[in-house]
Amino acid sequence: MLPSVLLNQSNIHDLLTLRLKRYGGTFDFKGPWFTNIASFIITSDPMNVHHITSKNFSNYGKGSDFREIFEVFGDGIFNLESNEWKQEREMFHSMLKRKGFKIFLQQNIQKKLENCLLPFLDHASKDVLIIDLQDILGRFTFDIAFNSIFGFDSNCLPYNFNELPEISYVKAISEIEDMLFSRHYIPKCIWKLQKWLNIGLEKKGKVAQENLYQFLYKYCTATYYKGADDVVDSDSSLLKEVMKEGLRKGKMVERYTRDTVVNIMFAGNGAVTSGLNWFFWLVSTHPIVEAKIIQEIKDNFPTQEENLINNLNVEKLDKLVYLHGAICEALRLYPPLPYEHKCAIKSDILPSGDHVKPNTKLIYSLYAMGRMEQIWGEDCLEFKPERWISDRGQIIHVPSYKFISFNAGPRKCVGKDISLVQIKMIAIAMLWKFQIQVVEGHSVTPRVAVGL
């Protein structure tokens, strides 16, 4: 199996999906004994996923290798387990549910749409320019995530859009994701050697990590030295709440803040950007779906641009059932994270009958689960928003262990709701005014990285 994976890295997601279908949704991956991928169980069986993420959640942790592979996240929530993880999750849940933050985020997106993204696209449209929408959306969502944390705009997508200079810390996230994914299929001894020699993806990832750390540290430190009393009372940006939590826990506040901010940036920027990219590609290649979304927008929003932007609020967004279905379809077929992995603490038996020994690594493929006939039917490969809408025109709820794009169980993404709000606001604003077309002959394939 390992040789075929290494020879088909560019098509690894589809290769593993085919293998999973062939073996009924679960199989043992066997690699050379001397590597970090000597043996693990990979599954796309929803009952197995439900067992791992919920029913027997306490038996499946991240394992000893996880923190080493994902060292960039430091002591942030992605690397934490047990009580530390619970405390961090409670903090995030409390911050993201605050009314003040929700209003701040909504206004932040509205302002950025009106002053930056829409004027930029209007300029490109009038001059019939070919643009890298993935880059534009990446800059936009980086600015939104940064503003949500620090309370001001990082201007990666500037107000003066005649030039788009390359910004190292924006590219850093995708470059780090490339490195992290390579650590899953390159033997540990090899990537460790590459890291020591400072070559290949390890060198590129190291530079990217340093750029991101340096950029974020500058603002974390500046805010910290304003004084603790000055950074704990705001009801808008997240940084002040993070620093308050660091002080409460008696941790090294600057490092704790940096690690927490890095985790927020990866979750808030990467997931939303990925979701938007695949959504717009799918909609642009399905004109009937596009027409239905636009009609739904017209039926629920005013026709003038200024009024449209000002009316982009949660209450209005909830009325757009077909748009919600289209976004869920994009996330089903192209989840922001194609894989999640766990490590068994004790022996167990999965619902599929597979035996799990202590310290066995398990991977569940979110990408494959979105393409399984047993979950979605024979038309599982079709982009079909209607599958999310009932005969009464209401949104159909699908259990998270089947629609796994935001993970499932206690580890389910705490930022799911605000991610969907961002995607919907941006999608409405863009589709209402522009028709997006993919350049003829341009090949579109999922990234071979931690994020699609």
Buried (B, 14 or more C-beta within 10 A) or exposed (E): BBEEBEEEEEBBBBBBBEBBBEEEBBBEBEBEEEBBBBBBBBBBBBBBBBBBBBEBBEBBBBBEBBBEBBEBBBBBBBBBEEEEBEBBBEBBEEBBEBEEBBEBBBEBBBEBBBBBBBEBBBEBBEEEEEBEBBBBBBBBBBBBBBBBBBBEBBBBBBEEBEEBEEBBBBBBBBBBBBBBBBBBBBBBEBBBBBBEEEEBBBBBBBBBBEBBBEBBBEBBEEBBEEEBEEBBEBEBBBBBBBBBBBBEEEBEBBBBBBBBBBBBBBBBBBBBBBBBBBBBBBBBBBEEBBEBBBEBBEEBBEEEBEEBBEBBBBEBBEEBBBBBBBBBBBBBBBBBBBBBBBBBBEEBEBBBEBEBEEEBBBBBBBBBBBBBEBBBEEEBEEBBBBBBBEEEEEBBEBEBBBBBBBBBBEBBBBBBBBBBBBBBBBBBBBBBEBEBEEEEEEEEEBBBBBBB
